[in-house]
Amino acid sequence: MAMSTGGSGARAPLSEINVTPLVDVMLVLLIIFMVAAPMMTAGVDIDLPPADAPRMDIDEQKLLLTIDREQRIFLGEDEIPNERLEDVLLHNERLQREREIFVQADQAVPYGVVVRVLAILRRAGVEDLGLVTDPMGAGGTPVPSGAAGAPPVPAAPPTTP
């Protein structure tokens, strides 16, 4: 609060701005954006194959190529026809500049399809390639014993008659 203590009895105008309501509004807006931001992320729904590996953070700003269960290919959220994939990748300005992409494929996609896409990415000039999996079966799919990195199942001891 500001008070004027001038000698005259006239009221002088206050030249201070009360910023408390402004700060209150800004905090409310900040909370709204913090709650709404995670809901705004949309993507292609796929069932990632599980992997017995520690979780690795993926930079949300990196390019993501997705192969869904029907073998449709998406760059970000845009579907790319299979016959135009190489042309689109060769002319993607961001991919040519960064030379880095993450690939995620549904576990039902045949291995040959994934290898074909990886070969196209290589021809398009990708130097850094990341494969996205479901770490340690976090999606509810248990990691089968005998899978890469899983501890081996001990054999049953021999029985003697």
Secondary structure, DSSP 8 states (H G I E B T S, - for coil): ------SSSS---------HHHHHHHHHHHHHHHHHGGGG---------EESS------TTS-EEEE-TT--EEETTEEE-GGGHHHHHHT-HHHHHH-EEEEEE-TTS-HHHHHHHHHHHHHTT--EEEEE-EETTTTS----TTSTTS-----------
